[in-house]
Amino acid sequence: MKILVTGACGHIGSYFLENVHKIKKIKKTILVDNLESNRFTSLFNNLKKNNLNFYKRDLNDRKSLNDIKNIDVVIHLASMTNAAKSFGKEKEMFSNNLNCLDTVIDFCLKNKSKLIHLSSTSVYGKQTNIVDENCEERFLLPQSPYAKIKLIEEKKLLKLKNKISYNTFRFGTIAGVSKGIRFHTAVNSFCINAAMNEKINVYKNAMDQYRPYLSVRDAFKVFKFCIEKNFFNNDIFNALSGNFTVRQILNKIKKYKKKINIKYVDTPLLNQLSYHVDQSKIQKYGLKLNADITLDIKNTINLFKNI
Ligand SMILES: NC(=O)c1ccc[n+]([C@@H]2O[C@H](COP(=O)([O-])OP(=O)(O)OC[C@H]3O[C@@H](n4cnc5c(N)ncnc54)[C@H](O)[C@@H]3O)[C@@H](O)[C@H]2O)c1
């Protein structure tokens, strides 16, 4: 089996490419990234047994994948991803992320490749209680341009469900270490602040609000499951390791960094309420995501242990 990973140098992609040998079916992996995010480090010292080929390509160009052939599965990760910063960059993000998906859709249709597409639990936005994939569209309230684009992507694919074999996974915020790790999302930014003895910026009112998080190890498990079980259901699934409050995350951090300083700040994402994301739908198909993100937090803080 030959697979293509777009956005392969990113946080999730770089974890996948380091571990791809754990999916025995995969014999070759083609990696594509435009390296806009400068994460060359993701390509350093990879294992020979992973059998990786890298192509620097920009998926804004609809022809950028034309010379790549015989791909069984595409894992599509290429995206601009900084939700909080997406407010100033709305146009650029809309065009980049939708162009990337269009290029990948063209590719899958032409090559009959199956597709793993990533959305985000941030599409649920302003919610109460428990939310699941059946949440009606009028209750989906994405609070950032980033999350609005994710909804447009989901709808594009739903319209093509008779033409492409795919799954969309709404991932919780990623926690954990990879070569392409980023620090702009909640858990990781708290960890780097704690490790550097800096103030941890916590959004006002967010301390006891629940949000979904996904260990990068569970993210890999999602890809492994789809590929090994040939699981492509043309549907949308939540993927998370657990729902936690900021206070719970900070308590996990305190296990490894005793003294932390908290600063309360205004959020650009307004009126957010507490919500739990339900993960029973994917569990019913036999995929259990239950990595303990305390280990991801420990690993992230340990990156700085001798500094
Ligand atoms: N990290 C999270 O917390 C999280 C949570 C939910 C969903 N997701 C989704 O998972 C996917 C991967 O996320 P990530 O955290 O690895 O992101 P990332 O920002 O770390 O990586 C994205 C990669 O895509 C590349 N890229 C962007 N535009 C491109 C283009 N036009 N052509 C080629 N490459 C391009 C970037 O250079 C980068 O290496 C994204 O769709 C993201 O929205 C991530």
The ligand as an ORCA input file, in Angstrom:
! r2SCAN-3c Opt
* xyz 0 1
  N      -3.182     20.532     16.057
  C      -4.436     20.557     16.489
  O      -4.700     20.847     17.658
  C      -5.568     20.201     15.553
  C      -6.850     20.006     16.099
  C      -7.920     19.713     15.240
  C      -7.691     19.589     13.870
  N      -6.427     19.794     13.373
  C      -6.248     19.699     11.913
  O      -5.288     18.721     11.605
  C      -4.580     19.090     10.398
  C      -3.094     19.094     10.688
  O      -2.848     19.939     11.811
  P      -1.396     20.212     12.399
  O      -1.583     20.548     13.830
  O      -0.444     19.144     12.033
  O      -1.070     21.566     11.612
  P       0.326     22.263     11.331
  O       0.066     23.714     11.170
  O       1.323     21.843     12.340
  O       0.733     21.625      9.922
  C       0.123     21.951      8.723
  C       1.138     21.796      7.616
  O       0.477     22.129      6.375
  C       1.409     22.790      5.557
  N       0.670     23.572      4.566
  C      -0.170     24.617      4.784
  N      -0.633     25.094      3.618
  C      -0.084     24.332      2.644
  C      -0.156     24.356      1.221
  N      -0.858     25.299      0.569
  N       0.528     23.421      0.500
  C       1.278     22.482      1.157
  N       1.417     22.430      2.488
  C       0.737     23.355      3.234
  C       2.231     23.671      6.530
  O       3.490     24.019      6.002
  C       2.343     22.755      7.755
  O       3.556     22.010      7.758
  C      -5.143     20.459     10.003
  O      -6.185     20.295      9.081
  C      -5.700     20.979     11.306
  O      -6.721     21.930     11.094
  C      -5.376     20.080     14.176
*
